[in-house]
Structure formats: structure tokens, C-alpha cells
Amino acid sequence: MSDSSTAPRIVFLEMETWEEDYLKRLCPPDWNTRYYSEEADRIDLARIADAEIVSAFIYSSLDARVLGQMPSLRMIATRSTGVDHIDLAYCREHNIVVSNVPSYGANTVAEHSFALLLSLSRKIYPARERTLHNNFSFHGLQGFDLKDKVLGVIGTGRIGQHAIRIASGFEMQVLAYDPYPDTAASQKLGFDYVDLDTLLARADVISLHCPLTPATRHLIGKPAFMKMKRGVYLINTARGGLIDTTALLWALDVGIVAGAGLDVLEEEEAVREERELLSGRFDQAKLQAVLCNHVLANDERVIITPHIAFNSREAVGRILDTTLNNIVSYLEAKPNNMVTA
Ligand code: NAD
């Protein structure tokens, strides 16, 4: 490695203290690294204008406005699988290499889906509320078994298949929908592929594990809710935009959906930071989604977590390890996990 005066200037954004400590232990001592807790959108860009390598998570919008202020930038090592927060066309035009973390723990997200489901099925949240107030009455806290219930899994990639493995442990029956079925997995794990309408009609619990694309935006909207069983439970740890939030409120109101566990929300960045609402980037439809999220958050049949399905200590450790390897392989001119536009 080169000495620190010639070593590339590497900036890590959105760092928690333990992550900074973890990286400091692993980074070669001659690396020229700086660590910031802020996202790219919040930091004074003059402080990182000299960066040659930037590593950030999904809350940094690495768009042309931000990237344009880092004229020496050569590489972005995003600590995420998704790259929709990065202007890839800008990076291509300016020869900025982008790497990501293709997988870091399907089990981690699938386990969170079941944390949400079990919280709903066994009324864990209202039960805790009650015992906090020294009330040990069990009235109104009857739950339901997962055993023998039909789980509908939409998207049978890495996370969906892990959710199916967990469901087998609960002796649930699994039906799945995926436009690219994995027949070997269906035989090995013992689940059946069906078309989407059949899944919607037969599932007692529906869990979403497909990506958000123009084709899947509002996959679960009013037409889909109208095909579901009354009393269905909906779990979403994939992306908020898969569900039409207004339609979900309607489905809860009319009793089609009995409960929902949501780790992701439409327009969740605005809920996270309400100042975003004043940024002028929000049209009426987006504002409506934000308002609906507030209504959902106050509905006792709904459990919302703030996009933490990925956030186990082990998974974040794997994310940091892969990110460091991506940077090392780039510096050694053997790029790894590169993303192209
Ligand atoms: P993956 O690429 O391994 O699997 C996605 C699957 O979805 C594929 O099998 C694909 O064929 C399928 N698919 C595509 N279009 C579909 C459609 N219209 N209907 C049904 N299935 C469809 O991805 P993964 O690693 O399993 O991750 C799934 C999603 O989970 C990601 O796209 C991401 O949005 C989300 N995720 C969330 C968190 C979190 O913290 N909440 C963390 C990681 C990933």
C-alpha cells in the first residue's frame, strides 16, 4: 500500500460509532479514511469535496448535484444491494466505478418477516402494552396458530426461499408466485407455485419478497385486495411501493386485511425526515401516501418497523466486510461486485 499522502481519500458516510470502530480495526493503517455520521444530503459537501472513494448507505442520494461537487471521485462502494439512490448514468459518463453488496443475509430479512408475523399472530405488542401497566388479563389477546395456515410468498429469490424454510418449521403450507419459478427449490423445500390470483385467493398470510420495479409498483392495490380472503394478514419487508397504501387502508377498513406487518413504507424517506415534505419534491400522490402512513402507524392492527429488516449485527458486519473487499479489489485493479447502469 502507498503512504497516507498518496493513499486514496476514502470517505465513509452514514456511519454508526460501532461501524466506525469495526472498520478502523480492519482498514490497512496507511489508508486515508474519514468517517461521518451524516448522509450525503445532510453533510456540508465542502467537507468531502476531495473524496476519491465514497461509501454510503441508501439514505445518501448520490445524484448529479452531490456527485458534481466531488470532482476527484473515482469509486462509490454502496453498503447496500439496491443502487436506486445512485445516478448510475452520471457515474458511467464520469468513469466512476460503482460496487454494491449483492447479498449479506437472506435469513436476516426473512427472520424479520416472521418477527412481524408472530407479533401480529400472538398479539405481542398489545400484550406488552398491557403488562407494562401491571394488567395481566388475557381477555382480547387471543391469537392464532401458524401451523396449517397457507403462506403466500410473492418472490422466491434468496429472501423468499429462506422465508419458506422458516415457514416449514411452523408446518405452514406454502404457495408461491414468481414470474421466474425455481422448480428445483420448490421440490427441495416442498412448496407449490401457483398464479398470482390463486395465491391471493388462498393465502391466510401473504409475504412480499420481490423487487420494486415499474412492473411491480402497486402490485398489491385495490384489485389485488379484492381477490384476497377476508381476514388475511400482509407482511412486507421488500419495498413500500409494492403496496398501494391508500388501498391498504381501504382493505383494513372493510375487513379484508386483518393485520399488516410493514418494515417498508411508500415514501418512507418523508416519514423518516418530515423536512423532506417541504423540499418541493413531493407531488400530491406522494403526500397522500405520507398521510396514509400516519394513519397506518396509529392503527393497532398494523405493526410498522423503520426499515430494519436487514439490520442485525451479523448482517451489517457482512455488509462492512464485503464493502471493504470491494474497495480493496478496486484498489488492486481487480474490481469485484461492480454495478453497471
Ligand atoms: P432476489 O433477487 O434474490 O429475489 C427476488 C425475486 O423476486 C426473484 O426470484 C424474482 O424473479 C422475483 N420477482 C421479480 N418480479 C416479480 C413479480 N412481479 N412477482 C413476484 N416475484 C417477482 O432478491 P432478495 O435478495 O430475495 O430480496 C428481495 C427484496 O427484498 C429486494 O428486492 C429488496 O427490495 C428487499 N430487501 C429489503 C430489505 C430490508 O431491510 N427491508 C433488505 C434486503 C432486501
Boltz pocket constraint, residues with backbone or C-beta under 6 A from the ligand:
constraints:
  - pocket:
      binder: B
      contacts: [[A, 81], [A, 102], [A, 106], [A, 109], [A, 154], [A, 155], [A, 156], [A, 157], [A, 158], [A, 159], [A, 160], [A, 177], [A, 178], [A, 179], [A, 180], [A, 208], [A, 209], [A, 210], [A, 211], [A, 212], [A, 215], [A, 216], [A, 237], [A, 238], [A, 239], [A, 263], [A, 264], [A, 307], [A, 308], [A, 309], [A, 310], [A, 311]]
      max_distance: 6.0
